[in-house]
Amino acid sequence: MIVVPSSELRNRYTELTDQYLPTGEPIYLTKNGHGHAVLLSIEEYERLSREDTVNKIRVGIQAAKEGRVKSIDEAEQYIRKDLGL
Protein backbone atom coordinates (compact mmCIF):
# COMPACT_ATOMS: atom_id res chain seq x y z
CA MET A 1 0.00 0.00 0.00
CA ILE A 2 1.35 3.39 -1.02
CA VAL A 3 0.55 6.23 1.39
CA VAL A 4 1.69 9.76 0.58
CA PRO A 5 0.92 13.10 2.24
CA SER A 6 -1.17 15.17 -0.18
CA SER A 7 1.36 17.99 0.14
CA GLU A 8 4.04 15.65 -1.25
CA LEU A 9 1.95 14.72 -4.29
CA ARG A 10 2.61 18.11 -5.87
CA ASN A 11 6.37 17.49 -5.94
CA ARG A 12 6.31 13.77 -6.78
CA TYR A 13 3.25 13.44 -9.03
CA THR A 14 5.04 12.13 -12.12
CA GLU A 15 7.27 9.78 -10.15
CA LEU A 16 4.39 8.31 -8.15
CA THR A 17 1.92 7.98 -11.01
CA ASP A 18 4.50 6.50 -13.39
CA GLN A 19 5.64 3.98 -10.78
CA TYR A 20 2.40 2.84 -9.16
CA LEU A 21 -0.63 3.53 -11.34
CA PRO A 22 0.37 1.07 -14.10
CA THR A 23 0.33 -1.71 -11.47
CA GLY A 24 -3.32 -0.98 -10.66
CA GLU A 25 -2.27 -0.15 -7.11
CA PRO A 26 -3.98 2.90 -5.63
CA ILE A 27 -2.06 5.74 -4.03
CA TYR A 28 -3.59 6.76 -0.70
CA LEU A 29 -3.27 10.45 0.09
CA THR A 30 -3.28 11.80 3.62
CA LYS A 31 -4.02 15.25 4.95
CA ASN A 32 -2.91 16.14 8.47
CA GLY A 33 -2.06 12.47 9.00
CA HIS A 34 -5.52 11.15 8.11
CA GLY A 35 -6.84 9.47 4.98
CA HIS A 36 -8.02 12.12 2.55
CA ALA A 37 -8.24 10.72 -0.99
CA VAL A 38 -7.23 7.85 -3.25
CA LEU A 39 -5.55 8.23 -6.62
CA LEU A 40 -6.35 5.50 -9.18
CA SER A 41 -5.54 5.01 -12.82
CA ILE A 42 -8.46 5.61 -15.17
CA GLU A 43 -8.37 1.93 -16.14
CA GLU A 44 -8.64 0.80 -12.52
CA TYR A 45 -11.42 3.30 -11.79
CA GLU A 46 -13.40 2.11 -14.83
CA ARG A 47 -12.86 -1.53 -13.86
CA LEU A 48 -14.16 -0.87 -10.36
CA SER A 49 -17.12 1.11 -11.74
CA ARG A 50 -18.05 -1.72 -14.12
CA GLU A 51 -17.75 -4.26 -11.30
CA ASP A 52 -20.01 -2.15 -9.08
CA THR A 53 -22.58 -1.75 -11.86
CA VAL A 54 -22.63 -5.49 -12.56
CA ASN A 55 -23.11 -6.22 -8.85
CA LYS A 56 -26.02 -3.75 -8.65
CA ILE A 57 -27.65 -5.39 -11.68
CA ARG A 58 -27.26 -8.83 -10.06
CA VAL A 59 -28.89 -7.58 -6.86
CA GLY A 60 -31.76 -6.10 -8.89
CA ILE A 61 -32.29 -9.32 -10.84
CA GLN A 62 -32.31 -11.33 -7.62
CA ALA A 63 -34.80 -8.91 -6.06
CA ALA A 64 -37.07 -9.27 -9.10
CA LYS A 65 -36.86 -13.08 -8.91
CA GLU A 66 -37.86 -12.91 -5.24
CA GLY A 67 -40.72 -10.50 -5.95
CA ARG A 68 -39.08 -7.65 -4.03
CA VAL A 69 -39.98 -5.03 -6.61
CA LYS A 70 -42.41 -2.13 -6.84
CA SER A 71 -44.50 -0.86 -9.70
CA ILE A 72 -43.54 2.45 -11.26
CA ASP A 73 -46.49 4.12 -9.49
CA GLU A 74 -45.43 2.70 -6.11
CA ALA A 75 -41.86 3.78 -6.68
CA GLU A 76 -42.98 7.29 -7.66
CA GLN A 77 -45.14 7.57 -4.53
CA TYR A 78 -42.25 6.37 -2.37
CA ILE A 79 -39.86 8.90 -3.91
CA ARG A 80 -42.34 11.76 -3.57
CA LYS A 81 -42.98 10.88 0.08
CA ASP A 82 -39.24 10.57 0.76
CA LEU A 83 -38.60 13.99 -0.82
CA GLY A 84 -41.60 15.56 0.91
CA LEU A 85 -43.35 16.44 -2.35
C-alpha positions as a Python dict, from the first residue, in 0.01 Angstrom:
ca = {
    (1, 'M'): (0, 0, 0),
    (2, 'I'): (135, 339, -102),
    (3, 'V'): (55, 623, 139),
    (4, 'V'): (169, 976, 58),
    (5, 'P'): (92, 1310, 224),
    (6, 'S'): (-117, 1517, -18),
    (7, 'S'): (136, 1799, 14),
    (8, 'E'): (404, 1565, -125),
    (9, 'L'): (195, 1472, -429),
    (10, 'R'): (261, 1811, -587),
    (11, 'N'): (637, 1749, -594),
    (12, 'R'): (631, 1377, -678),
    (13, 'Y'): (325, 1344, -903),
    (14, 'T'): (504, 1213, -1212),
    (15, 'E'): (727, 978, -1015),
    (16, 'L'): (439, 831, -815),
    (17, 'T'): (192, 798, -1101),
    (18, 'D'): (450, 650, -1339),
    (19, 'Q'): (564, 398, -1078),
    (20, 'Y'): (240, 284, -916),
    (21, 'L'): (-63, 353, -1134),
    (22, 'P'): (37, 107, -1410),
    (23, 'T'): (33, -171, -1147),
    (24, 'G'): (-332, -98, -1066),
    (25, 'E'): (-227, -15, -711),
    (26, 'P'): (-398, 290, -563),
    (27, 'I'): (-206, 574, -403),
    (28, 'Y'): (-359, 676, -70),
    (29, 'L'): (-327, 1045, 9),
    (30, 'T'): (-328, 1180, 362),
    (31, 'K'): (-402, 1525, 495),
    (32, 'N'): (-291, 1614, 847),
    (33, 'G'): (-206, 1247, 900),
    (34, 'H'): (-552, 1115, 811),
    (35, 'G'): (-684, 947, 498),
    (36, 'H'): (-802, 1212, 255),
    (37, 'A'): (-824, 1072, -99),
    (38, 'V'): (-723, 785, -325),
    (39, 'L'): (-555, 823, -662),
    (40, 'L'): (-635, 550, -918),
    (41, 'S'): (-554, 501, -1282),
    (42, 'I'): (-846, 561, -1517),
    (43, 'E'): (-837, 193, -1614),
    (44, 'E'): (-864, 80, -1252),
    (45, 'Y'): (-1142, 330, -1179),
    (46, 'E'): (-1340, 211, -1483),
    (47, 'R'): (-1286, -153, -1386),
    (48, 'L'): (-1416, -87, -1036),
    (49, 'S'): (-1712, 111, -1174),
    (50, 'R'): (-1805, -172, -1412),
    (51, 'E'): (-1775, -426, -1130),
    (52, 'D'): (-2001, -215, -908),
    (53, 'T'): (-2258, -175, -1186),
    (54, 'V'): (-2263, -549, -1256),
    (55, 'N'): (-2311, -622, -885),
    (56, 'K'): (-2602, -375, -865),
    (57, 'I'): (-2765, -539, -1168),
    (58, 'R'): (-2726, -883, -1006),
    (59, 'V'): (-2889, -758, -686),
    (60, 'G'): (-3176, -610, -889),
    (61, 'I'): (-3229, -932, -1084),
    (62, 'Q'): (-3231, -1133, -762),
    (63, 'A'): (-3480, -891, -606),
    (64, 'A'): (-3707, -927, -910),
    (65, 'K'): (-3686, -1308, -891),
    (66, 'E'): (-3786, -1291, -524),
    (67, 'G'): (-4072, -1050, -595),
    (68, 'R'): (-3908, -765, -403),
    (69, 'V'): (-3998, -503, -661),
    (70, 'K'): (-4241, -213, -684),
    (71, 'S'): (-4450, -86, -970),
    (72, 'I'): (-4354, 245, -1126),
    (73, 'D'): (-4649, 412, -949),
    (74, 'E'): (-4543, 270, -611),
    (75, 'A'): (-4186, 378, -668),
    (76, 'E'): (-4298, 729, -766),
    (77, 'Q'): (-4514, 757, -453),
    (78, 'Y'): (-4225, 637, -237),
    (79, 'I'): (-3986, 890, -391),
    (80, 'R'): (-4234, 1176, -357),
    (81, 'K'): (-4298, 1088, 8),
    (82, 'D'): (-3924, 1057, 76),
    (83, 'L'): (-3860, 1399, -82),
    (84, 'G'): (-4160, 1556, 91),
    (85, 'L'): (-4335, 1644, -235),
}
